[in-house]
Amino acid sequence: MKKTAKIVTILMIAFIIISYASVVNAASVGVTLNSSSKLKAGDTIEVTLKIGNISAGEGIDAIVASLDYDKNVFEQVTQNNFVGLNQWNVNIYDATTQIFTMTKSAKVNTPSDVLKITLKVKNPVNVNSTTVTIKDISASGGAVDVGGTGDITVQNTSVIIQKETTTTVVPEKPNTNLPKTGEEVGIIASIAVISVIAVIAYMKYRNIQIK
């Protein structure tokens, strides 16, 4: 009887642990990466990371991720290129692994911008577009044993930066067929009248001579 009770107790504990783990694993965070910048040689572009759709108990206060960018297009990124937003702090960025960590002093569960990254475009730039990606993202709302969410795996997010297009403006050709002014029209009309009078006078003169 005691053995049966012990087995039942163990099964109940296991069921509670599995149920709790399922609740923890159900936690989710959505992220998006946005930019309004254009790809132009020698310029800088800005990309902004935003969190949203947070379903993680009291919220999250830590993010670990890695940056993926084309080093043929951009100069090497350092920690100076990272700026935390809305009181998020960038603790470290490793230029070799491209992994960065961020923390916040209080948990958040509402959508907000958390990070701005500035990248310098090389000169010349030989592509029409390039993709910047934040990948291997893990968010956390604290340790599970103290009521936190544990690590939450988040889907990768990317933004495509398009090359700036330049429009060539073709100057209009000047109109050489200028409309005649009133004065010019009057002169032409006078010349025409004089010409007619001269012809009539000549014809009369010829008639007189013939007679």
Backbone as a ProteinNet text record, in pm:
[ID]
protein_1_A
[PRIMARY]
MKKTAKIVTILMIAFIIISYASVVNAASVGVTLNSSSKLKAGDTIEVTLKIGNISAGEGIDAIVASLDYDKNVFEQVTQNNFVGLNQWNVNIYDATTQIFTMTKSAKVNTPSDVLKITLKVKNPVNVNSTTVTIKDISASGGAVDVGGTGDITVQNTSVIIQKETTTTVVPEKPNTNLPKTGEEVGIIASIAVISVIAVIAYMKYRNIQIK
[TERTIARY]
83.4	0	86.9	190.3	280.4	353.2	391.1	461.7	372.1	243.6	148.7	130.4	118.1	100.9	223	340.9	464.9	471.5	429.3	430.7	333.1	215.3	113.4	165.1	232.5	287.7	392.7	479.9	584.4	522.4	419.4	352.7	285.6	225.9	159.8	261.8	376.7	482.1	533.2	553	600.6	499	370.1	265	264.9	283.7	286.7	405.8	521.7	642	624.7	567.4	546.1	446.7	340.8	240.4	300.2	383.5	445.4	543.1	616.9	711.9	638.2	519.9	441.9	396.6	359.1	317.4	433.9	552	670.7	706.2	703.1	738.5	637.8	517.9	416.3	445.2	538.3	573.5	631.2	599	645.7	669.4	759.6	791.7	809.7	750.2	769	867.4	948.2	1042.6	1034.7	1059.3	1065.4	1186.5	1243.1	1357.1	1314.6	1329.3	1280.5	1389.8	1375.6	1467.1	1403.6	1426.1	1380.9	1500.6	1618.6	1740.9	1755.7	1835.2	1867.7	2016.7	2048.5	2185.9	2259.5	2345.1	2419.7	2564.8	2655.4	2798.5	2843	2912.6	2968.1	2872.4	2742.4	2643.5	2628.1	2552	2517.8	2369.9	2337.2	2196.8	2166.1	2039.4	1996	1888.6	1902	1798.4	1753.8	1625.1	1568.4	1500.7	1533.9	1474.8	1360.6	1245.7	1127.8	1072.9	1032.1	967.9	817.5	741	595.5	533.9	401.9	329.8	394.2	420.7	489.2	387.9	403	319.9	415	457.7	563.3	547.8	436.4	416.2	424.7	516.9	534.4	614.6	669.7	744.5	887.2	967.3	1107	1199.3	1322.5	1420.1	1559.8	1569.1	1699.6	1682	1775.9	1775.1	1917.9	1933.8	2061.8	2035.4	2119.3	2099.3	2230.5	2228.2	2347.3	2307.4	2399.9	2378.8	2440.7	2367.4	2418	2407.3	2522.1	2523.4	2634.3	2626.1	2722.7	2844.5	2958.5	3080.1	3142.7	3091.2	3134.8	3061.8	2951.6	2870.3	2894.7	2907.1	2921	3059	3103.7	3225.3	3197.3	3304.7	3286.6	3212.7	3116.6	3035.9	3106.1	3103.9	3157.2	3046	3077.2	2976	2930.7	3016.7	2979.8	2864.8	2839.5	2731	2594.5	2595.4	2471.9	2426.8	2297.1	2238.7	2110.1	2106.5	1985.3	1878.6	1753.6	1641.6	1546.3	1475	1373.8	1430.2	1548.7	1615.8	1666.1	1676.8	1746.1	1894.9	1977	2122.3	2188.2	2279.8	2360.4	2482.8	2487.4	2596.6	2726	2714	2835.6	2799.1	2890.5	2880.9	3017.9	3022.5	3147.1	3155.4	3249.1	3260.3	3299	3360.4	3401.4	3282.3	3208	3090.8	2965.6	2968.9	2856.7	2738.3	2765.5	2662	2656.3	2535.3	2520.2	2416.5	2430	2335.4	2278.7	2152.4	2083.7	2005.8	1998.4	1919.6	1844.9	1743.5	1664.4	1640.3	1635.7	1624.1	1487	1386.3	1251.2	1191.5	1106.7	1044	944.4	936	842.1	753.8	628.6	535.8	453.2	501.8	434.3	529.9	476.4	562.4	647.3	772.8	860.8	985.4	1046.7	1176.3	1282.6	1372.5	1472.5	1616.2	1638.1	1776.4	1784.1	1885.7	1916.7	2060.6	2079.8	2213.7	2244.5	2361.1	2404.3	2514.6	2499.5	2598.6	2648.9	2780.1	2841.8	2858.6	2805.4	2813	2950.9	3010.5	3141.1	3128.6	3242	3246.2	3355.7	3325.4	3193	3105.2	2975.6	2883	2835.3	2849.4	2827.1	2704.2	2610.4	2487.2	2367.7	2254.5	2132.5	2053.8	2079.8	2013.4	2093.9	2068.6	2136.4	2043.4	2067	1980.4	2057.3	1994.4	2047.4	1953.8	2011.3	1930.5	1972.1	1873.7	1897.8	1851.6	1943.2	1910.5	1953.1	1919.7	1952.8	1907.5	1785.5	1734.9	1677.1	1714.4	1659.7	1623.3	1497.1	1452.3	1429.5	1436.4	1420.2	1348.2	1265.6	1198	1241.4	1361.8	1413.8	1411.6	1477.3	1488.5	1351.9	1332.1	1205.2	1181.4	1288.6	1270.2	1229.3	1233.4	1186.2	1064.3	998.5	875.5	892.8	1013.5	1037.6	1000.4	1025.4	988.3	1096.9	1219.1	1330	1360.1	1439.7	1475.6	1362	1332.3	1226.6	1291.8	1278.5	1334.6	1246.3	1309.3	1236.7	1280.7	1188.1	1219.7	1310.9	1391.7	1479.5	1397.2	1458.6	1392.3	1492.6	1447.9	1537.2	1474.4	1559.7	1513.6	1601.3	1539.5	1612.6	1636.1	1761.7	1798.2	1819.4	1740.2	1747.3	1846.7	1910	2002.6	1926.3	1984.3	1921.1	1924.4	1810.2	1802.8	1807.9	1883.9	1895.1	1821.3	1745.9	1669.2	1741.2	1773.9	1840.9	1738.1	1755.6	1663.5	1717.9	1642.6	1683.6	1627.9	1716.3	1666.3	1586.3	1480.6	1397.6	1470.9	1453.5	1515.7	1440	1516.3	1447.6	1364.4	1252.5	1161.5	1210.5	1262.3	1315.7	1206.2	1091	979.8	897.6	955.7	889.2	771.8	663.4	548.6	583.5	533.3	561.2	484.2	550.6	486.3	397.3	314.3	225	300.5	414.3	494.2	548.7	597.1	651	542.5	423.9	312.8	276.8	277.6	245	344.6	472.9	576.6	558.8	532.1	513.8	393.1	284	163.1	191.6	267.6	301.2	382.1	479.1	562.2	476.5	379.9	293	209	154.8	72.1	154.5	274.1	362.4	396.1	420.1	453	337.2	214.1	96.3	81.8	96.9	85.7	191.1	313.8	422.5	390.2	331.6	297.5	190.5	86.6	-22.4	31.5	116.9	174.2	257.5	332.9	417	332.2	220.8	133.3	69.7	28.2	-29.5	74.2	194.1	301.2	325	324.4	347.4	235.4	112.3	-2	12.5	56.8	73.8	179.7	286.4	394.8	352.9	272.7	227.4	142.8	54	-29.2	54.7
-120.7	0	125.7	122	237.1	257.1	142.4	151.1	213.9	173.9	228.6	378.6	417.3	559.9	639.4	581.1	648	667.6	565.3	572.8	680	682.3	781.3	922	940.1	1072.1	1116.1	1022.4	1054.5	1092.7	1016.9	1045.8	1182.6	1217.4	1347.2	1460.9	1441.5	1543.3	1559	1445.9	1450	1520.7	1493	1557	1708.2	1750.7	1894.7	1961.3	1893.8	1949.5	1962	1856.9	1859.2	1967.7	1979.8	2082.1	2221.3	2242.3	2373.4	2404.4	2301.9	2321	2356.8	2295.8	2326.6	2471.2	2520.1	2659.8	2752.7	2717.8	2799	2800.8	2684.7	2675.3	2748.4	2771.6	2842.2	2991.4	3040.4	3182.4	3217.7	3337.2	3376.4	3527	3563.8	3704.2	3721.4	3824.7	3854.8	3969.8	3964.6	4073.6	4110.6	4237.4	4284	4375.5	4374.5	4459.9	4552.4	4683	4780.4	4879.3	4938.3	5043	5122.9	5253.1	5339.7	5390.2	5338.6	5384.2	5322.6	5388.6	5338.1	5305	5211.9	5165.8	5261.5	5344.7	5442.4	5440.8	5433.5	5423.6	5535.4	5494.1	5591.5	5640.1	5611.7	5657.5	5556.6	5594.9	5502.9	5469.4	5348.4	5309.5	5271.8	5284.2	5249.5	5142.2	5040.7	4938.9	4937.6	4916.4	4921.7	4790.1	4734.4	4609.7	4642.1	4581.9	4606.2	4475.1	4473.5	4355.5	4381.1	4273.6	4285.3	4149.1	4145.8	4019.3	3937.7	4005.1	3939.4	3863.5	3733.5	3648.3	3569.5	3634.3	3575	3617.9	3581.2	3613.5	3762.5	3800.6	3942.5	4017.3	3944.9	4009.2	3959.9	4028.7	3989.5	4104.5	4069.1	4172.1	4140.8	4044	4009.4	3953.1	3986.6	3937.2	3902.2	3785.4	3744.4	3711.8	3761.1	3736.7	3758.2	3736.5	3763.5	3841.3	3923.7	4008.5	3942.2	3942.2	3885.4	3991.7	4029.1	4130.6	4097.2	4154.2	4127.4	4218	4157.7	4235.3	4287.7	4243	4300.7	4432.1	4452.4	4572.7	4674.1	4625.1	4713.6	4700.4	4809.3	4804.6	4725.6	4678.2	4594.2	4669.5	4599.7	4657.1	4633.8	4736	4723.9	4758.3	4748.9	4778.9	4925.7	5010.2	5151.5	5173.3	5072.7	5083.7	5049.2	5004.8	4963.5	5070.4	5099.9	5193.1	5130.4	5109.2	5058.3	5166.5	5128.2	5222	5189.2	5290.2	5272	5198.9	5244.6	5196.7	5052.5	5001.3	4874	4904.3	4822.2	4840.7	4730.3	4770.4	4671.9	4642.7	4523.5	4488.8	4457.5	4383.4	4345.8	4303	4333.5	4282.2	4229.6	4102.8	4039.2	4043.8	4121.9	4139.5	4009.5	3915.7	3788.1	3695.4	3674.7	3586.2	3659.8	3793.5	3881.7	3862.1	3808.2	3789.3	3913.1	3956.1	4067.8	4032.5	4096.3	4075.3	4208.8	4204.5	4324.9	4293.9	4389	4372.4	4501.6	4486.7	4600.5	4582.4	4692.9	4685.6	4638.5	4647.7	4604.2	4523.7	4427.5	4344.7	4426.9	4395.2	4463.8	4361.6	4399.1	4311	4388.6	4506.9	4586.6	4610.6	4626.1	4647.8	4773.5	4766.1	4883.2	4858.3	4967.3	4958.6	4933.6	4841.1	4805.8	4833.7	4844	4854.4	4925.4	5010.4	5071.4	5036.5	4987.9	4952.2	5038.5	5102.1	5184.6	5111.5	5098.7	5031	5127.4	5123.4	5212.4	5136.7	5194.6	5132.4	5158.7	5054.1	5069.1	5146.3	5195.5	5269.1	5208.7	5152.5	5152	5039.5	5046.3	4938.1	4877.1	4744.2	4677.9	4588.2	4611	4532.2	4626.6	4574.7	4655.4	4648.5	4544.7	4532.3	4438.7	4447.5	4359.5	4334.2	4225.1	4187.5	4193.3	4254.3	4255.1	4169.1	4077.7	3981.7	3978.6	3969.7	3936.9	3793.1	3704.3	3562	3502.6	3374.2	3300.2	3380	3431	3519.7	3438.2	3479.4	3418.9	3530.8	3533.7	3631.8	3560.3	3635.8	3573.8	3668	3607.3	3682.4	3636.1	3583.4	3537.8	3386.3	3336.7	3192.3	3131.4	3010.1	2941.5	2915.4	2881.4	2844.5	2961.6	3082.3	3197.9	3261.2	3181.7	3228.7	3297.3	3293.3	3356.7	3266.7	3314.3	3239.3	3143.8	3164.5	3091.7	3146.7	3074.9	3120.2	3094.2	3194	3184.2	3197.3	3094.4	3099.1	3186	3278.5	3374.5	3357.4	3371.7	3355.1	3466.4	3432.2	3532.1	3643	3757.3	3868	3939.2	3983.9	4045.3	4169.6	4253	4367.2	4378.7	4409.1	4425.4	4574	4609.4	4747.7	4761	4846.5	4864.3	4975	4960.3	5061.8	5187.9	5302.1	5428.4	5445.8	5478.6	5500.5	5649.6	5684.5	5825.6	5848.1	5953	5987.3	6097.4	6070.6	6170.2	6264.3	6390.8	6491.4	6543.4	6523.7	6570.6	6710.7	6810.2	6947.5	6961.1	7038.3	7060.4	7149.3	7117.5	7199.4	7332.2	7440.5	7569.8	7576	7639.7	7652.4	7764.2	7724.1	7824.1	7885.4	7817.9	7870.2	7964.4	8078.4	8173.8	8237.4	8259.7	8324.9	8467.7	8513.6	8648.4	8748.4	8857.7	8961.3	9045.1	9129.8	9216.3	9311.7	9358.7	9452.7	9385.4	9258	9186.1	9158.4	9123.2	9096.7	9222.9	9338.2	9465.3	9499	9474.7	9503.8	9416.9	9288.7	9196.4	9238.2	9278.5	9321.4	9447	9539.8	9664.8	9635	9542.6	9505.3	9443.5	9362	9297.1	9399.2	9497.2	9602	9684	9721.1	9800	9721.9	9592.2	9508.4	9506.3	9495.4	9491.6	9624.3	9737.4	9869.6	9886.1	9838.1	9850.4	9773	9653.8	9572.6	9641.5	9695.4	9764.1	9886.3	9963.9	10083.9	10046.8	9938	9895.3	9854.5	9784.3	9739.2	9858.2	9958.9	10079	10152	10157.5	10223.4	10152.5	10022.9	9945.7	9971.3	9981.3	10009.2	10144.9	10243.6	10378.9	10377.3	10312.7	10309.8	10241.4	10135.8	10064.4	10153.7	10230.5	10323.2	10431.8
0	0	0	87.3	94.1	-38.6	-99.9	-227.3	-333.7	-334.4	-431.8	-411.3	-283	-252	-295.7	-278	-316.9	-467.8	-543.4	-688.6	-736.8	-674.1	-712.1	-685.6	-570.2	-535.4	-636.6	-674.5	-773	-906.9	-948.7	-1075	-1072.1	-956.6	-943.6	-952.3	-886.8	-892.5	-1034.2	-1102.1	-1240.3	-1329.4	-1305.6	-1385.6	-1364.3	-1238.5	-1207.6	-1275.8	-1270.3	-1332.6	-1483.6	-1544.7	-1689.9	-1727.4	-1647.1	-1674.4	-1663.9	-1560.3	-1541.1	-1653.8	-1695.6	-1805.8	-1934.8	-1952.8	-2071.8	-2071.3	-1951.7	-1939.7	-1970.4	-1915.9	-1938.9	-2086.9	-2151.9	-2291.9	-2381.2	-2328	-2405.3	-2412.5	-2329.5	-2332.5	-2469	-2515.7	-2649.1	-2654.7	-2744.2	-2768.5	-2918.9	-2972.9	-3114	-3131.5	-3235.6	-3263.4	-3410.5	-3438.6	-3576.9	-3592.5	-3712.5	-3744.9	-3857.6	-3836.7	-3933.7	-3971.1	-4090	-4133.5	-4245.6	-4243.3	-4352.5	-4433.5	-4402.7	-4468.8	-4607.9	-4691.2	-4824.5	-4832.3	-4921.1	-4937.1	-5029.9	-4972	-5051	-5006.9	-5101.2	-5071.9	-4978	-4871.4	-4778.1	-4672.3	-4686.2	-4588.6	-4475.5	-4374.3	-4265.9	-4274.7	-4233.7	-4225.9	-4081	-4043.6	-3908.6	-3916.6	-3831.5	-3818	-3672.7	-3651.9	-3517.3	-3484.2	-3368.6	-3320.6	-3225.4	-3249.5	-3166.7	-3114.1	-2986.9	-2930.5	-2921.3	-2933.3	-2925.4	-2903.6	-2887.1	-2865.9	-2753.5	-2641.7	-2530.6	-2445.3	-2441	-2355.7	-2266.6	-2157.8	-2075	-1928.9	-1871.8	-1730	-1704.7	-1616.3	-1584	-1690.2	-1787.5	-1893.9	-1903.7	-1982.3	-2002.8	-1964.3	-1929.9	-1894.1	-1947.1	-2040	-2097.6	-2238.4	-2324.6	-2462.3	-2502.3	-2562.9	-2621.2	-2767.5	-2857	-2999.9	-3073.5	-3203.1	-3284	-3409.1	-3454.1	-3571	-3693.5	-3802	-3927	-4035.8	-4096.4	-4202.1	-4301.3	-4419.5	-4525.7	-4506.5	-4476	-4451.8	-4581	-4694.7	-4821.6	-4850.6	-4780.2	-4799.8	-4688.5	-4564.3	-4448.6	-4384.3	-4327.1	-4247.5	-4118.7	-4053.9	-3935.3	-3824.5	-3766.9	-3659.4	-3525.6	-3439.8	-3304.1	-3205.3	-3077.8	-2976.6	-2983.4	-3036.3	-3049	-3147.1	-3232.3	-3328.9	-3268	-3141	-3074.2	-2975.2	-2977.5	-2880.6	-2826.2	-2693.6	-2631.4	-2623.6	-2644.9	-2643.1	-2528.5	-2481.5	-2376.3	-2254.1	-2214.2	-2092.8	-2102.1	-2223.6	-2244.1	-2259.4	-2199.1	-2202.9	-2284.6	-2372.7	-2445.3	-2360.7	-2303.2	-2211.7	-2285.2	-2393.1	-2466.4	-2608.6	-2700.3	-2837	-2874.8	-2912.7	-2952.9	-3105.6	-3158.8	-3302.9	-3374.1	-3302.6	-3363.1	-3381.2	-3273.4	-3280.4	-3324.9	-3314.4	-3347.2	-3252.1	-3134.2	-3032.6	-2943.4	-2908.3	-2816	-2708.6	-2593.5	-2483.8	-2440.3	-2399.7	-2353.3	-2225.9	-2137.1	-2014.7	-1983.9	-1900.7	-1854.8	-1705.2	-1633.1	-1487	-1440	-1525.4	-1489.2	-1603.6	-1572.1	-1675.3	-1756.5	-1884.3	-1972.4	-2042.9	-2063.2	-2136.1	-2238.5	-2274	-2375.6	-2493.2	-2613.6	-2730.9	-2715.8	-2758.8	-2753.7	-2837.5	-2883.3	-2949.1	-2842.8	-2870.4	-2769.1	-2813.8	-2946.4	-2992.1	-3128	-3142.2	-3271.6	-3306.4	-3429.4	-3478.4	-3600.3	-3599.4	-3711.4	-3787	-3917.9	-4001.1	-4107.7	-4132.4	-4231.9	-4363.5	-4471.2	-4603.3	-4664	-4719.4	-4783.3	-4915	-4961.4	-5087.1	-5175.3	-5291.9	-5354.6	-5301.5	-5332.9	-5300.7	-5431.8	-5443.8	-5572.7	-5574	-5482.9	-5480.6	-5482.6	-5525.3	-5529.8	-5399.2	-5318.8	-5189.7	-5101	-4972	-4876.6	-4759	-4688.2	-4576.7	-4445.3	-4345.9	-4209.5	-4124.5	-4046.6	-3970.9	-3824.2	-3736	-3595.6	-3577.9	-3538	-3531	-3396.4	-3379.7	-3256.3	-3133.7	-3139.3	-3034.9	-2918.8	-2799.8	-2678.4	-2581.6	-2539.4	-2440.4	-2308	-2198.9	-2067.2	-1972.1	-1888.8	-1783.2	-1646.1	-1637.8	-1508.5	-1494.6	-1389.4	-1366.6	-1333	-1379.5	-1357	-1208.9	-1133.6	-993.3	-903.9	-959.2	-882.2	-949.8	-1034.2	-1096.3	-1230	-1283.3	-1413	-1528.9	-1648.3	-1768.4	-1816.2	-1768.9	-1828.2	-1966.6	-2044.1	-2178.2	-2277.1	-2357.2	-2458	-2595.3	-2676.9	-2812.1	-2901.1	-2970.3	-3053.7	-3199.6	-3290.5	-3432.6	-3483.1	-3583.2	-3645.3	-3710.7	-3726.4	-3795	-3885.1	-4002.2	-4100.9	-4160.9	-4219.2	-4296.8	-4420	-4533.9	-4659.8	-4683.7	-4708.4	-4736.9	-4886.7	-4950.7	-5094.7	-5129.9	-5246.8	-5294.5	-5333.4	-5301.8	-5337	-5488	-5544.3	-5688.4	-5717.3	-5820.3	-5858.7	-5989.3	-5995.2	-6115.1	-6191.3	-6318.2	-6401.2	-6461.8	-6433.5	-6485.9	-6618.8	-6726.9	-6859.7	-6879.5	-6897.8	-6915.1	-7042.7	-7034.5	-7152.4	-7252.3	-7380.1	-7484.2	-7494.7	-7510.5	-7522.2	-7649.2	-7639.9	-7754.2	-7845	-7960.4	-8053.5	-8141.1	-8145.7	-8223.6	-8136	-8110.3	-8023	-8095.2	-8025.7	-8089.5	-8127.6	-8239.1	-8285.6	-8201.5	-8168.3	-8088.1	-8178.2	-8117.2	-8194.2	-8283.3	-8233.6	-8311.8	-8436	-8418.5	-8532.8	-8635	-8587.2	-8678.8	-8756.2	-8686.7	-8752.6	-8860.8	-8834.4	-8934	-9056.5	-9032.1	-9144.8	-9227.5	-9158.2	-9230.9	-9313.6	-9256.7	-9328.9	-9453.3	-9437.9	-9552.2	-9661.5	-9619.8	-9718	-9791.9	-9719.2	-9782.9	-9880.3	-9834.3	-9921.8	-10047.4	-10031	-10146.6	-10245.1	-10194.9	-10283.7	-10357.7	-10283.5	-10344.8	-10454.1	-10422.1	-10520.1	-10645.9	-10629.7	-10746.6	-10830	-10761.2	-10833.2	-10907.2	-10836.5	-10899.8	-11021.3	-11008.6	-11120.9	-11240.3	-11208.4	-11315.4	-11385.8	-11308.8	-11369.5	-11454	-11403.9	-11478.5	-11609.4	-11607.6	-11728.9	-11828.5	-11778.8	-11867.1	-11931.9	-11854.8	-11909.7	-12016.7	-11997.9	-12094.1	-12224.7	-12204.7	-12323.7	-12412.3	-12352.8	-12429.1	-12492.1
[MASK]
+++++++++++++++++++++++++++++++++++++++++++++++++++++++++++++++++++++++++++++++++++++++++++++++++++++++++++++++++++++++++++++++++++++++++++++++++++++++++++++++++++++++++++++++++++++++++++++++++++++++++++++++++++

